[in-house]
Amino acid sequence: MKFVVKQLTKGVPRLGKLIELNGKPNITLQTPLVMLHTQGGQVPHITHEVLKLVSNNPHILQIPLVSVHNFKEAMDYFDGAINEFIGSEESICCLTLHDPSNLTQQGFNAKGKVPVWTKNGKVQYNSESYMKTVESFRPDMYHLLSDGDTNQSSTQKRISKAVANTNAFHKECLEIHRTSEKLKDCLIIAPIAGGYSISQRKDCLESILKDDDEVGGYLIDGLHNNGPEVEFLPFSDIEPIVKYSIDKLPAEKLRTIQGCWNPLTIIKLVKLGVDIFDTSYCRMLTERSAAMTFPIDGTEDSVTYEINLRQLRYLDDFQPILIGCQCPACLKYSRGYIHHLLSVQELLGPVLIMIHNIHHFLRFFEKIRRCIDEDCLSQLETRIEIYFTRYQQEILLPQKEPVVNDTIY
Ligand SMILES: [Zn+2]
């Protein structure tokens, strides 16, 4: 797998492409792109077959280790790659450590060990056990082991330990990768730790960049502990760290960032030069019965950023989630029907919302690429900002609109 960037400039929105994908020589993926967040190898709420109805284009599946840890034994017997095992041979798989849609427990990282909370409880990974697992899964790309347990309130001591651990994991994992026959075609993404400290980021970057020729891209890690809180993490807080890191990173390498970032923050990160994100934001919205309705082209008949289909106002609303949307949910089903499904706790309710959210988010990224090409990304940013700011103000209102009560049905 190779990454080719259109303009080798730093700190600007950029277009690129991933080519020469393992076993898929005819496929090209355009960046900035969004990886499809998965749990247990599936996009939450929808199967691979339904996903093809939403988008028939090739995608990168983000496979958080925490959600597939229990597959390892079966994968050893299977003796194939993770995309084949999960029934999605046409996909490209990226193995990551934590699940960006769920809050990762803090304060359990120790020297040489990273804890992962699986369904069976806490599992401690060291470089050796982690790389054995990566070998069992044989992904197309993967994150090296790292200590990303830092956020805005982390102490200098914790940040310093995170950097020391990440630097050590980096060297140990690369050592194993070099001699691994199974991983010789895998693209390596190296996490950069250091929390909100420029000096710690500097130390981490200096150490990690020594092995740049073996690495395909970098993850700006340690900005948060995952979960829904990332949606409202102020961009002004992360901007200096992301900007500093990108300035130091080689322009020809991929820059990735994980988390439930809102669309406005995503555009601002793209403007700094980030190439890869994930769809954990779609999952988070779906879990709270919210569907994205913010305009992408500016021609949509929408006055809202998102709608919560559990609200009673949708009981007799027979419009689609978003008028004009061509997703399978909007083409066939109404807000009123989805509201009813949610009220009787039918599984189809979140399925239809997720279909729409994934479709809308993929369109959003297509639009971002088009805007970069046509040099009008700021116009899209302004449009999204108006809607997102209004939504932020609404959710801060003390009185919330009534939502359907499950027990009355
Ligand atoms: Zn739709």
Residues whose N, C-alpha, C, O or C-beta is under 5 A from the ligand:
A	BS01	ZN	C325 C327 C330 H356
